[in-house]
Amino acid sequence: MLCCVRMSSARQNPPPAGNLSSGMNDNLHQLRCFGCGARLKGADARPDFRCALCADLFEVEYPGWGERRGSDRPNPGALKWLWRERRCSSEALDRSGVWRFRELLPILDSFGDAVTLIEGNTPLYHLTRAAKTLGIDQLFAKHQGMNPTGSFKDTGMTAAMSVAKERGFEWVACASTGNTSAAMAAYAARAGLRSLVLIPDGKIAWGKLSQAMDYGAVTCQLKADFDGCLRLLTQIVNEAPIYLLNSVNPYRLEGQKTPAFEIAEAFDWNVPDHLIVPGGNLGNSSALGKGFRELHELGLVARMPRISVIQAAGANPLVRSFAENDGTALEPVEAHTRATAIRIGNPASWRKAARAIQDTGGWCLDVTEAEIAIAKAELGAEGLGCEPASAVTLAGLKKLRAKGVVDSGETVVLVLTGHTLKDADYTIDFHRGTLLKEEETVGLEAEIDGLRRNARAVDATPAAVLATLKDRMG
Ligand code: F0G
């Protein structure tokens, strides 16, 4: 059941909210190494955000939240009230779907420094047709492609770019399969910072590349894959005063955890049973896991949803890791998939994502190129375009349903991560029938034909146009 949260017309006084920080003293965080537990002040992290002791990544932690009666521990009832009130505010910070929840990401010295494009507050759509086909009553899509630069990266970028600006950096940088660079370039431009983008030559969708150029980034196309670009950038930031904005930066994940809050709020704080997320560098699944874990630990929700991660079969290192050693070690793979956003063989945040899956009893599985293309066309046919990487979620759910591990009574949310216009070439190639090779579609030809809608060359007369409708009219 989806409960729509509306403002009540009579405004009530809020209950006491604990430290509802605003203005000065907003910063209540420290960093904790995910591997060895070492703790640091935020400003003391190395430029590559790796632990000096064990080389693992950091997570942002809020010490006051651990104490049941601590003055820094937020009051759940007050927070829910406050966040709902802010939906009627005209302040930029309140209109951002990230900073609306700022009590749960007190990472800045002053929230006045936040760099925002009014991100977040993305729509949650009921997927009626796919639900019917799959025999699931409650199937939803949280469309993160409806963010200002067209992907979920904006929610993380507003957070980490704000930190970069507050700490006085002039240059920021990322390696990217495209969306991170689009988001970073836009937020850097808003913040008045310069940005450097490293992307794999020829393996990035045009829509994304055009954004990085338009927003003024210095864009370098390297003869390397994403993993190679990130490796090189790590060396660069260790040598030059450039702030790294890949999702190894723990502040990115603080912004990216906020869709968990939006989802919980949309269901009136009764979390859905199951959340399905695409897996690339594995920052997003980690962030959503952290978001739901914090809501649970703070008493805002009674449980966590299952979190399942879906990868492309040609870029599936985490799937292999679960199959081979229950997610305790990861062997990098050479990645190949037309879903270029998730063409990643050595995901940085794999340990955090493995924890999200393990803590919540979720699954990790992969889907083929044909399954991705079909799922994307099915979502499109429901009026919900998305990137190929986003469509792995529906393809994965179909597999989980076929395995019998998802119940018909479950409430399921697919996280659609990118806008369909990011990679229009992929969509056109699918509908023209030039996307997939014959050997990839064996046994699926009829299904694919039923979904293809190629444009037709037609004479400019009413009769000719109406003739094209003949076979479609009942
Ligand atoms: N979906 C889209 C549209 C993406 O752009 C990405 C990652 C993912 C899913 C996977 O998310 O990496 O957090 O597991 N894109 C990155 C980029 C790598 O550079 O834009 P993840």
Residues whose N, C-alpha, C, O or C-beta is under 5 A from the ligand:
A	BS01	F0G	A175 S176 T177 G178 N179 T180 S181 P278 G279 G280 N281 L282 G283 N284 S285 A341 I342 E387 A389 S390 T417 G418
